[in-house]
Each structure stands twice: as structure tokens, then as C-alpha cells.
């Protein structure tokens, strides 16, 4: 009986590790991709719309280099918490890796407001041990179905828009615009 209970606990723990980022406890890339595919299928069936926000921290490497990886990890944990605390209950926040986060928002109406809200909550300084650090974010947004109807297309479009936000001066939001 104890062995079975221990096995179930281990299985649950393995399942959690497989789908969550160890550092931030947010869903990881694998869980996000799975949830995103399900959301796309639901939106297609219902004729709905959705937006993908690709959030990349500005100058994270400088903080990591200056204060060390331990403080960089603490910063990522605080960023994850701030993003998670400002989204709606049904929105999905995940960490793709490094300093890249994504937010899946159902509907387009709230995408710009949500992106601006995320920028606002990320701007105040972060207390990292005895140091205060300041980072901002660049956010790229792609919309379903206008910017694509599959996972890779929408992720690529949001990533491209995020780089446009960085080129435009960072600490901002860009919606994907088809280059054609």
C-alpha cells in the first residue's frame, strides 16, 4: 500500500515536472504547446478569435551578467509572478525558456490592453537580494485567425512582432504586420 502511494506521488511529481518550468512553476513549452493546440481547435470550431503575446525581457543578460545567475533566476521568478498576477483567470501564461514568456488570450479586444498591463507591472524595480534591478519587456502580438491558423505560424508571427518592438526602442508592444 505504501509502495503504491509512493508510486502515485512519484508519478504525479514526474507529470508536474514534465509540464512545468522548474524555476517559475509556470507551464513549460510542452504544456503550452499542448494547451495552445486545444485552444486553437476550440476557437476554430466556435468561430472565435485569440491572441498570442510573446514577452521577452529587455536587457536581461546585463542583469544576469552583473548580478549572477542566481539573481537572474530570482528575477525570472518575480517576473513570472507579476505576469501571472495581472492576467485573467482563463488566460494561459507559460515560460518558453530563458527570458521568454507567452500569454494566450482568448479574443482580440483585450490583447492590447493586456499587453500594456503586462508592460506596466514589469516596469517597477525588482528587489534581488541587496540589489535593485530594472528591466522592461518587448511584447509581440499575433492574432488568430488573421496572422495564422496553426501553432507554428502564430508563434513565429508573435516572435517577429516582438523583434519589431525591440527595434522600435524596447519597452513596447507591436502587433504582427505581414511584410507583404
N, C-alpha and C positions, 0 to 999 in steps of 0.2 A: 504494500500500500504506500509506504513512504517512497519507494523507488518510483512508483507511478506518479506520485505528486511531484517529486523532484524532476522527472522527465517532462511533465507538463509545464512546470516552471521554466525549465531549460528551453523547451520548445517555444514558449511564449517570449522568452528573452531573445532567442535567436530570431524569431519573427520580427520583434521590435527592432533589433539591430539591423536586420536586412532592409527595413523600410524607413529607418530614421537616421538622421545625421547624428553621430555620436557627440559632437561638440555642442550643437544647439538644441538637440532633441526635436527639431523640425522634421517634417517628412524630407526624405532624401530624393535624389534624382529618380531612382527606380519607382518609389511610391508616387512621386509627382507625375511621371510619365503614364503610369497606370491610371491614376485619377483623372489626368487630363484627357486621355483617350475616352474614358467613360463619359466625361462631361461633354466632349465633342459629339459623341454618339447621341446623347440626350438632347443637345442643342439642335442637331440635325433633324432628329425625329420631331421635335416640337417647334421647329422653325425659329429657334431662339438665337440670341447673339451673346457673345462673350468677348472678353479682352484678356490679354496676357501682358503683364507688366514684368519687364526684365530689369532688375535693380542691381547696379554694380557700384560699389563704393569708390569714391574718388580719393586718390592718394592713399589707399590702404597700405600699399607697400612701404610708403615712407614711415607710417606709424609702426608697422611691423619691424622695419629695419632699425628705427630709432629706439624702440622700447623692448624689442624682442618678441619672439613668437608666443610666449605665454601671455603677454599683454595683448598681442594681436588676437589671440583666441578669446580672451576676455571681452575685447571689443566686439568680435563677431557674435558672441553670446548676447551682449547688450543690444546690438543692432537687431538680432533675431527677435528678441523680446519686444523691442519698440515697434517693429513691423507687425508682429503678431497681435499686439495690443491695440493697434489702430485700424485693423481690417474688420469687416463684418463677419458674423458667425459663419456664414456659408462660403466665404472666400478661402481659398487654399493658399497657404504660404509654404514655400519649400526652399531649402538651400541646395543649389546645384553643385556647389563646390567653391573653394576659395572664398572670394568676397562677392559671389554672385547668388542672388536670391530671385525667386519668381513669385508672382502673385497671380492667381487665376480669379478673375472677377466675372461673374455672370452678368450680362447686359453691358451696353456701351455707355449708357448715360452716366454711370458712376466712375468710369475709368479715369478721366482727367481729374476729377475731384479726389479720387483715391490716391492717384499718383502724387498730387500736390500735398495731400495729407501725409503721405509717407515721407516726402522731402522735408516737410515741416517737423515731423517728430524725430528725424535723424539729425537735424542741424545742431541742437544743443550739445555742449561738450559732454564727453564721456569720462567718468572717473575710473582710471585704470591704476589701481594701487595708489602710489603717491603722485601720479601724473594725471594731468587732464589732457585729453586728446580731442581734436575736432576733425570730423570727416563729414563729407556731404555725399550725395549719390547722384548718379545719372540714371534716368529711367527711360527705357524704350517701351513703346506700347504697340502691340499688333492686335487687330480685331478680327473676329470670326463672324461672318464668312468672308468679308471683303478682302482681307490680306492673306487668305489661305484657308483651306478646309482640312488640312492634316496637321498633325503634331509638329513634324519637322519644319514645314513651311511657316507655321505661326511662330515657332521658336526662333527660326532664322530671321524672320521679319522683325521680331521684337529685339533681337540682338543687334541687328543692323540699325534700328532706330535708337538703341542705347548708344551706339558709337556716334551717331549723329548728335545726340545730346552732349556727349563728351567733346566733340569737335566744336559745338556751339558755345562752349565755355564751362561745361560741367554744372552740377547742382541744378539740373533742369529735367524737363520731360519733353520727349519727342514722340510723336505718333509716326508709325511707318508710312512712308510715301513711296509708292512703286516708282523706281527710277526711269521707267519707260515714258 
